[in-house]
Structure formats: C-alpha cells, structure tokens
Amino acid sequence: MQVNGIQLAVAEYGPADGPVVVLLHGFPELGFSWRHQIGPLAAAGYRLLVPDLRGYGDSDAPSAAEEYAIDVLARDVLGLLDHADAELGTVIGHDWGADLAWKTAWLHPERVRAVGGLSVPFAPRAPAPPLGLMREHLGAGFYMVWFQEPGVAEAALERDVRRTLATPRVWDAAWAADRDENPPTPVFLTEAELQVYVDVYTRTGFRGGLSYYRNLDRNWERTAPVAERRITQPALFLTGERDPVRRFMPAAVMDGWVTGLRVSEVIPDAGHWLQQQAPELVTQHLLRWLESVH
C-alpha cells in the first residue's frame, strides 16, 4: 500500500463498513504481534488495519534517520485512515506503536476518535531534549542512549538474531558483551512463532526500528507547537505487572494530560510483550473499551 510516499505492508481484516481500528506494533516486532487480537476484533465488526510500520518487515525502510521522526510516522497513520476512507479512526499501539498512537492523537486530534496504548503511556513533552536527561538520570548505559550510535546496536542485535529476540534481558552494552547467552524460546511464543520473527529480522536487520530511537531529540523539537495540548479523546492504557518500562515511565505521567482516560489496568503476571503474554485479557479489555467508544 502506498502511504505517505513509501510502501507499507498492511493486512486488513473485518467488514469493509466497520469502524476503523489501526493496530500498531512495537520494537522489535511486526504486525504479527497482534495475531491473537485480530480474529476477535474483526469478528466483533471492526475494520482492522495492521501494518508493518516503516522500517519493519515488508514495508519500506528509508535510510535517513529523520524519515522516522514522529510527525512523519503520524502521517503514515493518517495515510492508513485515508486508505480506509475514514475521517475518524481508533488507533491502538504497543511499545513504539503506543507512542505513535498517542502522538497521532496529540498531533492530529481531528482524525482520531479514540486512542489506546499498551506498555508505554503518553508522556508530556520534556522540559529539555530527552537524550541529555536520560544520560543524566539513567546513565550512558541506558539502552535508549546505547542505541544512538549508528551501527553499534545493529551489529550486536544482528550477530545472533534468535538470541536477540528470545532474551529476557535488556539490549545494552553489557548484554552485547555477553557472547555465551543461549536463551530458550519465550513461554509466550511457539517455536514457529519465534521463527517468524527470526526469519524476518535476519532478512531486514534492526536499523529501521532503531531509527525510531534516534529521533528522540528531533521529536522533542517537532512537537513544540503542541506542547501544552491535552489528549482529550477516549483513551485506554494497559501495562504488564512485570513490565520494566513501569520503572522509568509509570502511568502517572499521564495525569492531567490524557483527560479522556477511561481504562487504566495492570495485567497480572505479564511483562512487556503484553498482547502476546496475556492475549485473552488484552482482547477482553480492548473489546469492552472499543464497544464503549463506538
């Protein structure tokens, strides 16, 4: 599908005349990460658009880092809504997809009926460029800081793709230096499901996804015009009880900023890969919330 000047691989499900719902994946994932939710949501009457985001899978992966800035990505989402002839759509994302869902609703409130985020809450614009703040408060070894140097993280992540995708550890310099790790298949994936990811990332590498992190300061600059804007659409936030993101980005950062938050739930025993680790609970929450906003 031609969207915003690039080709996106987009799977479509559900009735053509149903309310439009866009499902956005995170890093390092694919539209495939929503496989458990697609059937029930489509059966409930929603028209689903499930892309591999730019830089992932079969979608185009521009070489310039600025092609992954948040305002560019938000225009990709608008292009999906345009493809569906939808003046308004509901946008739901996980991880980086959650950030993109929130920011699309923030930048283009006239196009987003409702917004849902999994694992990553909406964070208001920082008082200064975020990379400097991260280095100061979280250290140079923090994974988002380590990701910044082009080529370094790519080499580490691509050295053993199966290990990268199966590890329960955070990808950082210490992890990269450990050559002996041989993690088992995560309990929430079958061997065949893990192999889907391994095959794709072996082919594409990780540069596209890493480019999202390399726009943190650029995103800060480009969102200055909406710095004081609140997200007022009906909203949902789900996180896992064991998600490490909660330690540095708790749901409380949304207080006063996401004024339409109707659902905010912590899923017991789940970690970061929420819709794959607790698929039935996530699907139930999404169905109830979607029914309330359509």
N, C-alpha and C positions, 0 to 999 in steps of 0.2 A: 504494500500500500504506500503510495506517495504521500508523505506528510511533511509539511514544513521544510521542503527542499531535500529530504532524504527518503530512503526506502525503509519502512518499518515492517517487520514481520508481525502480523496481528491475527490472532484467532478470534472468531466471532461465534457466539452461542446464543440460544434462546430466540424468542419470537422477534421478528423484524419490527413489530409495532410496540414492543415492550419498553418500559422506562430504561434509559441507557445508563449502564454502570460500567465504569472503567476500572480494571484491576491492574495495579502497578506493582511490579516485583522489586526486590532489593538486590544487594550485592553480597555474595556472588551467586545470584540465582537467575531465573528465567521466568517467562510467563507460566512455565510448567509448575512452578511452586504453588500455583492456585488450583491445581488439579482436583483437590478434594472439595473445593467450594463451587467449582464450575457447574457440575451437574445439578445440585440442589438449587442454586440461584437461577439457573436457566429454567429449571422445571417450575419455579415459582413465578415465572413470567418476565424476568428481566432480560434485556438485551445486553449481553456482555461483550466488551471489547477487551482482549487480554493480549497486550503487546509484549514482545521482547523489546525493552527500551533501547534507545540509541546506544550503540557500543556493545550490545549483547546479542548473542545467538545469531540469527539470520538477518538481523537488522544492520543497517549501515553503521560504520564506526569511523566517523571523521577523525582525521589525525590531529587537528588543532585542539588544544585543551579548552579554549574558550567556546568551542562548539558544544560544550557540556554545561554551560552556565545555566543557572536555574530559570532565567527568563526564556532562554532558548528551549529548554525542556518543557516548560509550561506551554509554549506554543505547539510542541508536539502533541500535548494532551488536547489542546483546543482543536488541532487538526483531526484528532480521532472523533471528537464531538461533531465537527463539521462533516466528516465522512458519514456519520450516522444521521445527518440532518437533524441534530439535536441542539436546540437553542440552549437547553439546560441539561446537565448530566450529573450523576453522582460519581465521585472519584474516591477510590479506596486504595490505599497503598501500604506496603510493608517495608520497613527499613528505609533505604533511599527512596523507594516508591512512596513511603509515607511522607517523607519530607517534600517530595514533589506534589503529592496530593494536597497537603496543607498549603504549599506555596502557590499552587494553581488557584486554590480557593481564595487566597490572600491577594494575589496579583490580579485575578480576573473574577471577582465575585459575581459578576453578571452572568457567568457561564456555568457556575457550579451550584447545583441545587442542594447538595449535602456532601459532607467530606468525612472520610474515615481514615484513621491512622493506626497501624499495628506496630508496636515496639518502639517507634520514635514519635514523641509528641511534637506539637508545634512549639518552637522556641522563638520568642520575640527577638528582634534584631539586637545584637550585642552592642555595648557602648563603644567598642573598638573592634578593629579587624580580628576575627576569631582565632587565626593561627597564632598570633602573638599571645593571646590569652591562654590558649591551650598549652603553649610552650611554658608559660609562666606558672600555670596552676596544675597542669597534668604532666609536664616534663617532655623533654625532647624524644623520649622513648615511646610516648603515647602513639598508638597505631595510626591515628589520622595525621600526625606530624611525620611519622616514618614514611607514610605513603607519598609524601610530597616530591621527593627527588625522582624525576623520570628515570625509569629503567631499574631502579633498585628493588622496589617491591615486585615489579614484573618478574625479574629474574628469580626471586625467591619463591613466588607463588607458582611459577611455571616449571620449576625444577622437578616437582613431583605433584602433578595435578590432583591425583587421588588423595594424597596426604593432605594437601591444602584444603580440599573440600570435605574431608572426613574429620579433620582435627577438631577437638573441643576447645582448643586454645585460641588466644587472640593472635592474629598475624602481626608480629612486630619483629624487631631486630633479634631479640632473644630467641624467638621461635625460629626465625630464619637460620640462626646459627646452629640449631639442633638438627643434625642430619640423621639421627637414629630413630626418630619417631615413626611408628607404624600403626596408626590408629585403626580400630575396627570400623566397620560400617556403622554410622549413627543409627540408633534404635528406631528413629522415625523414618528411615529410608530403607527400602529393599535394595538388594544388590543391583537390580535392574534400574531402579530409580536413581541411585547414585551414579550408575554408569551413564545415564542420560546426561547428567551434569559433566561428568569427566570427559565424555566424548566431545561435547560442545566446547568446553574450555580448553581442551587440548588443541582444538582447531582454531579458536579465536584468541586465546590468551586472555589476559586480565586488564589490558590497557584501557579499554573502554570504561569499565566500571571504576577503575582507579581515577580516571579523569574527572569523575564527579567530585571526588575529594579534593582535587587540585583546583577547584573553583570556589573554595570556601570564602576566601577574601574577596574574590570577584563578585560572588553572590551578595556579600555584605554591601559592597558598593552599589550594586544594581538595584537593591531593594530599598535604598534610602528614601525614595519618594513615597513609599507606603509604610514607613517605619512605625507610624502611630495607628495604623489601621488595625481594627479587630476582625477576627473571623466570626461572623455572626450566623452563618448557615448552621443548620442542624448537624451535629458532629458526634463522632464515636471515637473512643480510644481504647484499645486493648493492648495489654502487655503481659508478658510471662512473669510468674513469680520469681524465676531464677534468671531473668534476663539481665546481663551485666550492664546494659545501657541504662538501667534504672539508677545506677550508682552515680553517673555524671549527668544524666538528663532525666530527672524524675518528672512524673506527670504534673507536679505542682507548677512547673514553669509555664503551664497554660493558663493558670489562674488569672482572670481578668482579661485575657487575650482571646480565648476561644469561648465566646459568650453563649454560644448555642450548644455547648457540650451536653448531650443527653445521656450518653453511656460512657462510663469510665470504669473498666473492670480489669482486675488482675487475675489471670488464668492460673489456677493452682498447678504446681509441679512442671510448668512449661518454661522453656528458656527463650532464646531469641528467635528461633525459627518457628514462629508461633502457629501459623496456619498449617504447617506440616506436623508439628508436635502435638497439637491439640485440635485436630481438624473438625471434629464434631462440635465441640464447644464454640469454636470460632464461627463455624457455619450457623449455628443456632443464634448467636449474638447478631451476626450480620442480617439474617433473615428477619429477626424481630425488629431490628433498627430500620432496615430498609422498608418494611411494611409501615412503620410509623412516620416515615418521611415522604412516602409516595401516595 
